[in-house]
Amino acid sequence: MSAVLEVDGLRTHFFTKQGVVKAVDDVSFSVARGEVLGLVGESGSGKSMTGYSIMGLIDPPGRIVEGAIRLNGADLRALPAESLRRIRGNRVAMIFQDPMMTLNPVLRIDVQMTEAIAAHEKTSAAAARAGTVARTRRTGAGGHSKS
């Protein structure tokens, strides 16, 4: 099975007055269609920075200094910012370590997913809702709720 996501020799460094911090140092993996990958490690081991690097969310003074990130063969590092923004949340997503920091506990998850789809796809509210249902069903979690 061919890889949907390939990360090869990824290195993300932060250049500070105190020196270089090697937040991600030579990380490689691939994920095939239908596979799920979980990054596991101690606090500070680079799990989140690996995800941020893949998503193109590294802010200065950090930067990816080496490595390849390919989604369906396309080099994500070579994409313009607008193209990468369209992929984020649509084709590539990251579940953060603390979902309470990224999910609103007052809103149902389907509402939040629909808002995310609407933000990343030029679509009607009904189409965004249908996208939420379809994506949720693919996880095996059901995909329908009472409205």
C-alpha positions, -999 to 999 in steps of 0.1 A, spaced: 0 0 0 15 34 -9 19 61 16 -5 90 18 18 109 42 56 106 41 79 124 65 116 118 58 145 131 78 125 160 93 145 185 114 129 215 130 152 239 149 146 270 170 173 296 168 175 315 201 200 338 217 209 309 240 216 287 209 199 262 187 171 241 201 167 209 180 130 204 186 126 177 159 157 158 150 157 134 121 121 121 123 109 97 95 76 78 91 49 71 66 12 66 68 -8 45 43 -44 51 34 -66 38 62 -38 38 88 -38 59 120 -6 71 135 -2 82 170 31 99 182 40 88 217 68 101 238 78 119 269 69 155 275 92 177 254 102 149 230 90 167 199 56 152 192 37 185 189 65 201 170 65 172 145 27 178 140 32 216 137 60 211 112 38 188 90 10 213 92 32 243 83 26 260 117 62 267 129 66 303 138 100 322 141 124 317 155 117 282 145 120 267 111 123 234 93 159 231 84 159 197 66 136 169 55 107 161 33 70 162 40 49 147 12 11 143 10 1 120 -18 35 127 -34 31 165 -32 59 184 -13 41 203 14 72 224 21 71 238 -14 35 249 -13 25 285 -11 9 295 22 -26 298 7 -24 263 -8 -12 249 25 -41 266 44 -66 249 21 -51 215 29 -50 221 67 -82 208 83 -93 194 50 -67 168 40 -44 170 71 -54 175 107 -38 173 141 -55 163 173 -37 183 200 -26 168 233 -52 187 253 -85 187 235 -100 210 262 -77 237 248 -89 233 212 -125 221 215 -152 241 231 -169 220 258 -201 240 255 -206 232 219 -214 198 204 -185 183 184 -206 181 152 -212 219 154 -174 225 158 -166 201 129 -192 218 107 -176 252 114 -142 238 106 -154 224 73 -172 256 64 -139 276 72 -118 254 49 -142 246 20 -163 270 0 -196 252 7 -231 257 19 -241 251 55 -260 219 44 -230 206 26 -207 213 55 -231 194 78 -232 165 53 -194 165 54 -194 163 92 -217 133 91 -196 116 64 -163 122 83 -178 110 116 -192 79 101 -157 71 86 -143 70 122 -170 45 132 -184 69 158 -218 71 142 -221 104 124 -256 115 131 -270 135 160 -303 149 170 -307 185 157 
